[in-house]
Structures are given as structure tokens and as C-alpha cells.
């Protein structure tokens, strides 16, 4: 029985799963929309929404710019360090804190959308699109 064991294993060990989520979240932030298998997409929502939460929490502090107090600066640094645990490129970090966080600042949650797209020809896996709600994907 899997009582109190959340998350999908996807046939990978824990380090491989962590790297998979980090890479998928980073790609989602950079591109705005990615296609992956349906099981990965459903699990990716948890990790992406949690990471976007760090950008949302400090979006109004970042908007102040140089007018932040030292206590507010420490909150921003903490949020960036926590997001850096998941997001692996500087481009994705910049987009998270400059575009994505302020965009979702008034939204209470549900930052990502999963749309079923097709059946993959090679192995008949059901595919899904994961996109950020309300943000146009980059070309």
C-alpha cells in the first residue's frame, strides 16, 4: 500500500527524479510551454507551482528596487536561493523573478495548465502540454 507516499516514481531513482523535475521546471520557465508525457506533466505542476510561489512572494519587494530595507533584502535573497535549488539557469531565474512572479502576484494559485495533446507514435505514451497560465510562450 502507498499510504502517505506522494509523488510518482516514474521508474527512476530519487536523484534522477530530482534532476528531471529541475530540468523540466527550468525549461518551462524559459519557454513558457513544454510537451512531455502526461504522468510527468501532472507531477511537474506541483514542482513548478511551488517554485513560482517563491517568485510571487517577493514580487512586490523586487518592484521597490533600491528602496528595500535590509530585512526585505534578506527575504528576496532567501527566495532566490530557494528557487535556485530547482531552477538551474540564470535566464530562467531572471524570467521567474522579473516576469512570472509579478504576473502571478494577484493569483491565489494554479499557475500552470496541463493540456492533453497526442499519443506518441514510438511507444503510445499519452503526451501533454504544460504551460504557464496567461503568459504567451516564447517563440
C-alpha positions, 0 to 999 in steps of 0.5 A, a space after each residue: 500500500 502507498 499510504 502517505 507516499 506522494 509523488 510518482 516514481 516514474 521508474 527512476 531513482 530519487 536523484 534522477 527524479 530530482 534532476 528531471 523535475 529541475 530540468 523540466 521546471 527550468 525549461 518551462 520557465 524559459 519557454 513558457 510551454 513544454 510537451 512531455 508525457 502526461 504522468 510527468 506533466 501532472 507531477 511537474 505542476 506541483 514542482 513548478 507551482 511551488 517554485 513560482 510561489 517563491 517568485 510571487 512572494 517577493 514580487 512586490 519587494 523586487 518592484 521597490 528596487 533600491 528602496 528595500 530595507 535590509 530585512 526585505 533584502 534578506 527575504 528576496 535573497 532567501 527566495 532566490 536561493 530557494 528557487 535556485 535549488 530547482 531552477 538551474 539557469 540564470 535566464 530562467 531565474 531572471 524570467 521567474 523573478 522579473 516576469 512570472 512572479 509579478 504576473 502571478 502576484 494577484 493569483 491565489 494559485 494554479 499557475 500552470 495548465 496541463 493540456 492533453 495533446 497526442 499519443 506518441 507514435 514510438 511507444 503510445 505514451 499519452 503526451 501533454 502540454 504544460 504551460 504557464 497560465 496567461 503568459 504567451 510562450 516564447 517563440 
